[in-house]
């Protein structure tokens, strides 16, 4: 009987602890709804992200195409600048050659003018000597003719030229030599210096320059060296140093050429080859892979001789160096 009485109580108690099936189903539906909403949101985000990535890909592709086009354009401009620099350099070389030819012609004219002045001075000295003799009553030929009014007897004796003086081994005249013959005395002037025995500087320089133009560089080098040896203080010695540098530059002896250009710049600062020496020294330095020193030399030329053909050629060379980097 007790068990029968307790059964309803137990059933009531169990019913209190068991959740209703309707509430569980409602929570599951809400959870599923939220999960579905999250999945839809993730899908929308993924779609939006894909769309944005597509736009970014298009932008990147467009940018890459623009960069490629710009690269092609820059390459074309670089080629144009290089071609223009080379053409400008060629024109500058031509102008520089013409200017150098004019300078050389001017040097030749100066040399000729120097020879003409020397000849004129010699003629004037001869004229003064003749005038002095005439003033003293002695004819210019030096003949002692009898004064007017006298009739000297003609000398019918045939002319016999005097025998040459042949000194013996001891310095005495050879036997048979007339005593009236003039003998060398100890009062004779001393020998002249070597420079006095050298040809005139204009003749030496003109000969050397002619051989240089004829591409006889070995002979011209020796002759230009003689100009410097005999006439180191003459302005033409500066030109000689320049052409010695040119000869070595053509032969690829750039260090030696630089030394000759330095001599022109240091010892003959007012020489007409100074600007060219700056320019060609810069070229020689660049040829020996001393680009920084060569560029400094070219800039110094531009600053010292602005607007000259040499300065324009130096600018073209500097632009070529920048374009090649």
Secondary structure, DSSP 4 states (H G I P E B T S, - for coil): -HHHHHHHHHHHHHHHHSPPHHHHHHHHHHHHHHHHHHHHHHHHHHHHHHHHHHHHHHHHHHHHHHHHHHHHHHHHHHHHHHHHHHHHHHHHHHHHHHHHHHHHHHHHHHHHHHHHHHHHHHHHHHHHHHHHHHHTT--TT---PPPTT--PPP--SPP-PPPPP-B-TTSSBPTT--TTSPPP-TTSPPPPPHHHHSPPHHHHHHHHHHHHHTT-HHHHHHHHHHHHHH-TTSHHHHHHHHHHHHHHHHTT-HHHHHHHHHHHHHH-TT-TTHHHHHHHHHHHHHHTT-HHHHHHHHHHHHHHSTTSHHHHHHHHHHHHHHHH-
